[in-house]
Amino acid sequence: MRKYFNTITRIAGNVVTVNAPGIGYDELAVIESAHGESYAQVIRLEGHQVTLQVFAGSQGIGNNDRVRFLHRPMQVCFSDALLGRVLDGSGRPRDGRGNVLGEMIHIGSPPVNPVRRRMPDRMIHTGIPMIDIFNSLVEGQKIPIFSVAGEPYNELLARIGLQANADIIVLGGMGLRHDDYLKFRRSFEEGGVLGRAIMFIHTAADPVVECLLIPDLCLAVAEQFGLQGHRVLVLLTDMTAFADALKEISIIMEQIPSNRGYPGDLYTQMARRYEKAVDFEGAGSLTILACVTMPGDDVTHPVPDNTGYITEGQFYLRNGRIDPFGSLSRLKQQVNAKTRDDHRAISDACIQLYALCRESREKRDMGFEMSAWDQKLLKYGNLFEQQIMDLAVNIPLFEALDRCWRILAECFEPAETGIRRAILEKHWPKPQVRLEPTQKELATVGA
């Protein structure tokens, strides 16, 4: 027998409050109104006062409408039929196809116990030299892309999804413009990866409450595929939109605001999602790469600031390039020794020389006299930016390492690079030997 409650005491934005005893946190509810049924989720309990966030918005809901609790948390359908599908923030099809059939699984479950995890030590190749060489992406890692509005962070995220050696791609879009959503879908279709991708998309025109569900939907599905032995890459954009949705809900609930109006549990809410990244012992892995836009390019903003404490490094995207000085992958040491013996040496040398190049550029801009060493550094910096740092460069790791050696050989003597002699002797490019022309070739030239 179904039990209904019809004492809705407050409606504010997408949040309603109902008097109902015996209800648990995160339970799902159905609100029956004259406009049909609306799903909602419990987000606060104060005695018998239960606060619900309505997924589709509270428009059309009245104080006399009935509320029925399902006594279970939000669920999403899981099966191989999810591959190639596009869903919204409530798990409903957005691609015009039928509902996905399969096992219903809970979302928002706790992260994996740390003692059940293995140390991440397998590299994810992306074809982007500034990631593969200098800040390698590792299976089971959680790492954000710090950027500002106007930078091509969504394009970078899509490219990583296309080129990363992962079995399944799960994309979570939060507050996306419709054209950004279409770009992601078109990129995956043209790149041939849509068949192994799952997209949960919340656009700026959708109810703000659904934005909060996107990470949980993505991570619940990704975790199940990881347990089946798949290497899953989760792409989230933009976590600042997720935090802004938390902020909007907390304001409606009249919570005491924290830094810049964000809720006091912002760190906890974000950590619950990021800590889902895991490399399973004896199974697959779940890697999280998330975009975080910084309002005003301010890294002390609460969202990037809290993110930095949770994640294992960050990629800084500035002026259309990945900044080598602000970027850091704290797990890169786990994989650099397993790729090629010169990986660590070439990474350190190139960054050190590029830092010296920036100092030489400052000297040049201030009118100081340039030495021969400064000229070498300036030449190196231009080549390094064009052939390695440019995001249009798309080459495998070993080819990128070889290209770095050629750039060094074109600008410096071996002893000027600071690389160990054993590594230099093995990898320094050999000069091209010019063969003497034969008599036949000389006769041809003379003719």
Backbone hydrogen bonds, N-H to C=O, Kabsch-Sander energy under -0.5 kcal/mol:
donor,donor_aa,acceptor,acceptor_aa,energy
5,F,67,V,-2.3
8,I,63,N,-1.3
9,T,7,T,-0.7
9,T,17,T,-2.0
10,R,17,T,-1.4
12,A,15,V,-3.2
15,V,12,A,-2.2
16,V,52,L,-2.4
17,T,10,R,-2.6
18,V,50,V,-2.6
19,N,7,T,-1.7
20,A,18,V,-0.8
20,A,48,H,-3.1
26,D,42,V,-1.2
27,E,24,G,-1.4
28,L,72,R,-2.5
29,A,40,A,-2.9
30,V,68,R,-3.1
31,I,38,S,-3.3
32,E,30,V,-0.6
32,E,66,R,-2.7
33,S,31,I,-0.7
33,S,36,G,-2.5
36,G,33,S,-1.6
38,S,31,I,-2.1
40,A,29,A,-2.5
41,Q,53,Q,-1.8
42,V,27,E,-2.6
43,I,51,T,-2.7
44,R,51,T,-1.2
46,E,49,Q,-2.4
49,Q,46,E,-2.3
50,V,18,V,-3.0
50,V,48,H,-0.7
51,T,44,R,-2.7
51,T,49,Q,-0.5
52,L,16,V,-3.4
53,Q,41,Q,-2.5
54,V,14,N,-3.2
54,V,52,L,-0.6
55,F,39,Y,-2.4
55,F,53,Q,-0.5
56,A,39,Y,-0.5
57,G,54,V,-1.0
61,I,58,S,-2.2
65,D,62,G,-1.5
66,R,32,E,-1.3
67,V,5,F,-2.8
68,R,30,V,-2.8
69,F,3,K,-0.5
70,L,28,L,-2.9
71,H,28,L,-0.6
74,M,26,D,-0.5
76,V,105,I,-2.4
78,F,103,E,-3.3
82,L,79,S,-1.9
83,L,80,D,-1.4
84,G,197,A,-3.4
85,R,82,L,-2.2
87,L,199,M,-3.4
88,D,92,R,-2.6
91,G,88,D,-1.8
94,R,86,V,-3.3
95,D,86,V,-1.1
103,E,78,F,-1.7
105,I,76,V,-2.7
105,I,103,E,-0.5
107,I,74,M,-2.2
116,R,113,N,-2.2
117,R,114,P,-1.5
118,R,279,D,-2.2
124,I,137,L,-3.2
125,H,123,M,-0.7
131,I,128,I,-1.7
132,D,128,I,-2.8
133,I,129,P,-2.5
134,F,129,P,-0.9
135,N,131,I,-1.1
137,L,124,I,-0.5
139,E,122,R,-3.2
141,Q,138,V,-1.9
143,I,288,I,-2.4
145,I,290,A,-3.0
146,F,144,P,-0.6
146,F,315,F,-2.9
147,S,292,V,-2.0
151,E,148,V,-1.9
153,Y,151,E,-1.9
156,L,152,P,-2.1
157,L,153,Y,-2.3
158,A,154,N,-2.5
159,R,155,E,-2.2
160,I,156,L,-2.3
161,G,157,L,-2.2
162,L,158,A,-2.0
163,Q,159,R,-2.1
164,A,160,I,-2.5
165,N,125,H,-1.1
166,A,164,A,-2.2
167,D,231,R,-1.9
168,I,231,R,-1.8
169,I,196,R,-2.2
170,V,233,L,-2.6
171,L,169,I,-0.5
171,L,198,I,-3.0
172,G,235,L,-3.4
173,G,171,L,-0.6
173,G,200,F,-2.7
174,M,172,G,-0.5
174,M,237,T,-3.1
175,G,173,G,-0.5
176,L,202,H,-2.1
181,Y,177,R,-2.1
182,L,178,H,-2.2
183,K,179,D,-2.0
184,F,180,D,-2.2
185,R,181,Y,-2.3
186,R,182,L,-2.8
187,S,183,K,-2.8
188,F,184,F,-2.4
189,E,185,R,-2.3
190,E,186,R,-2.9
191,G,187,S,-2.1
192,G,188,F,-0.5
192,G,189,E,-0.9
193,V,188,F,-2.0
194,L,188,F,-1.4
196,R,193,V,-1.7
197,A,194,L,-1.5
198,I,169,I,-2.5
199,M,85,R,-2.2
200,F,171,L,-3.1
201,I,87,L,-3.2
201,I,199,M,-0.6
202,H,173,G,-2.3
204,A,176,L,-2.2
206,D,203,T,-1.7
210,E,55,F,-0.5
210,E,207,P,-0.9
211,C,207,P,-0.6
211,C,208,V,-0.8
212,L,208,V,-0.7
212,L,209,V,-1.0
213,L,209,V,-0.6
213,L,210,E,-0.8
214,I,210,E,-0.9
214,I,211,C,-0.6
217,L,213,L,-2.6
218,C,214,I,-2.5
219,L,215,P,-2.7
220,A,216,D,-2.2
221,V,217,L,-2.0
222,A,218,C,-2.6
223,E,219,L,-2.3
224,Q,220,A,-1.5
225,F,221,V,-2.0
226,G,222,A,-2.4
227,L,223,E,-2.1
228,Q,224,Q,-1.0
229,G,226,G,-1.6
230,H,225,F,-2.0
232,V,230,H,-0.8
232,V,285,S,-2.6
233,L,168,I,-2.6
234,V,232,V,-0.5
234,V,287,T,-3.5
235,L,170,V,-3.0
235,L,233,L,-0.5
236,L,234,V,-0.5
236,L,289,L,-2.0
237,T,172,G,-2.5
239,M,291,C,-2.7
241,A,238,D,-0.8
242,F,238,D,-1.3
243,A,239,M,-2.2
244,D,240,T,-2.4
245,A,241,A,-1.9
246,L,242,F,-2.0
247,K,243,A,-2.3
248,E,244,D,-2.3
249,I,245,A,-2.2
250,S,246,L,-2.5
251,I,247,K,-2.0
252,I,248,E,-1.9
253,M,249,I,-2.1
254,E,251,I,-1.3
255,Q,250,S,-2.6
258,S,262,Y,-2.8
261,G,258,S,-1.9
262,Y,259,N,-1.8
266,L,263,P,-1.5
269,Q,265,D,-2.7
270,M,266,L,-2.3
271,A,267,Y,-2.8
272,R,268,T,-2.2
273,R,269,Q,-0.7
273,R,270,M,-0.6
274,Y,270,M,-2.6
275,E,271,A,-2.5
276,K,273,R,-1.5
277,A,274,Y,-1.9
278,V,286,L,-1.7
280,F,278,V,-0.6
280,F,284,G,-1.7
281,E,116,R,-1.0
282,G,280,F,-0.6
283,A,280,F,-1.1
284,G,226,G,-2.5
285,S,230,H,-1.7
286,L,278,V,-3.3
287,T,232,V,-2.6
288,I,141,Q,-2.5
289,L,234,V,-2.9
289,L,287,T,-0.5
290,A,143,I,-1.5
291,C,236,L,-3.2
292,V,145,I,-2.8
294,M,147,S,-3.2
297,D,294,M,-2.4
298,D,295,P,-1.1
299,V,297,D,-0.8
301,H,298,D,-1.5
305,D,301,H,-2.6
306,N,302,P,-2.4
307,T,303,V,-2.2
308,G,304,P,-2.2
309,Y,305,D,-0.8
309,Y,306,N,-0.6
310,I,306,N,-0.9
310,I,307,T,-0.9
311,T,307,T,-2.6
312,E,142,K,-2.6
313,G,311,T,-0.7
314,Q,328,L,-2.3
315,F,144,P,-2.5
317,L,146,F,-2.9
317,L,315,F,-0.6
318,R,316,Y,-0.7
318,R,321,R,-2.9
321,R,318,R,-1.9
322,I,389,M,-0.5
323,D,316,Y,-2.7
323,D,321,R,-0.7
327,S,323,D,-1.3
328,L,314,Q,-3.1
330,R,312,E,-1.5
330,R,328,L,-0.5
332,K,329,S,-1.5
334,Q,331,L,-1.7
335,V,332,K,-1.5
336,N,332,K,-2.4
337,A,333,Q,-0.6
338,K,335,V,-1.6
339,T,335,V,-0.6
339,T,336,N,-0.8
340,R,336,N,-0.8
343,H,340,R,-2.1
346,I,342,D,-2.7
347,S,343,H,-2.1
348,D,344,R,-2.4
349,A,345,A,-2.4
350,C,346,I,-2.3
351,I,347,S,-1.8
352,Q,348,D,-2.2
353,L,349,A,-2.5
354,Y,350,C,-2.0
355,A,351,I,-2.1
356,L,352,Q,-1.8
357,C,353,L,-2.0
358,R,354,Y,-1.8
359,E,355,A,-1.5
360,S,356,L,-2.1
361,R,357,C,-2.2
362,E,358,R,-1.8
363,K,359,E,-2.1
364,R,360,S,-2.5
365,D,361,R,-2.6
366,M,362,E,-1.7
367,G,364,R,-1.4
368,F,363,K,-2.6
375,Q,371,S,-2.0
376,K,372,A,-1.8
377,L,373,W,-2.2
378,L,374,D,-2.6
379,K,375,Q,-2.2
380,Y,376,K,-2.6
381,G,377,L,-2.7
382,N,378,L,-1.8
383,L,379,K,-2.1
384,F,380,Y,-2.9
385,E,381,G,-2.2
386,Q,382,N,-2.0
387,Q,383,L,-2.7
388,I,384,F,-1.8
389,M,384,F,-2.2
390,D,385,E,-1.4
391,L,320,G,-0.6
393,V,390,D,-1.9
395,I,127,G,-1.3
400,A,396,P,-2.2
401,L,397,L,-2.4
402,D,398,F,-2.2
403,R,399,E,-2.1
404,C,400,A,-2.0
405,W,401,L,-1.9
406,R,402,D,-2.0
407,I,403,R,-2.2
408,L,404,C,-2.3
409,A,405,W,-2.6
410,E,406,R,-1.7
411,C,407,I,-1.1
411,C,408,L,-0.6
412,F,408,L,-2.9
416,E,413,E,-1.5
417,T,414,P,-1.4
424,L,420,R,-2.3
425,E,421,R,-3.0
426,K,422,A,-1.1
427,H,423,I,-2.2
428,W,424,L,-2.7
435,L,433,V,-0.7
442,L,438,T,-2.4
443,A,439,Q,-2.3
444,T,440,K,-2.1
445,V,441,E,-2.2
446,G,442,L,-2.4
447,A,443,A,-2.1
